Amino acid sequence: MKPLVLTLACASLFAELKCDSRNKNNHQKHFCKISEQSLAAPGRLSVDGGRNGGVSVYGWSENRMLVRARIDAWAETESEASLMGGQVQIGAAGAQIKASEPESKGDNGWAVSYEIFVPRQTNLSVNAHNGGVNLEELQG
C-alpha cells in the first residue's frame, strides 16, 4: 500500500509541471515538452536552472533521484519554436543537472523548469537566474 500512497503524493506534486497555456505570448508560437529521468541518487547534487525557469527540489524516502523537466520555447513560427525546444537537452550526468543553451534571436526564447526528487539527506547547490527556487522535505 505504501507505493500507492507515494505514487499519489508524487502525482499531486507533478500537477504543477505540465504543458498548458501559461507563459504563452499572444503574438508568438509556443512549444512545450516534459522529460523525465530516473537516476542513481548522488550524495551531492548541483542544479543550474539556466537563464529562465525555476527549480523545485523535494526530499523523499526513495534511494534514487527523479528529474522532471518542462522545456518551453517560443518563436515567430511553430517550426522555429519546435526546433528551438528540440535543441534543449537536459544533462543529468553524475551529480549535475543543467540544460544545454540553444541560440535564441530577437524575441525568441526558451526556458526549463525542474521538479527534482532526491533522498532527504542530499547536499544541494541550486542556481536559478530568472525563476524561483523551492526546497521541501529536505534534511541537513
Secondary structure, DSSP 8 states (H G I E B T S, - for coil): -HHHHHHHHHHHHHTTSS-SSTT--TTSEEEEEEEEEEEE--SEEEEE--SS--EEEEEESSSEEEEEEEEEEEESSHHHHHHHHHH--EEEETTEEEE------TT-EEEEEEEEEEETT-EEEEE-SSS-EEEES---
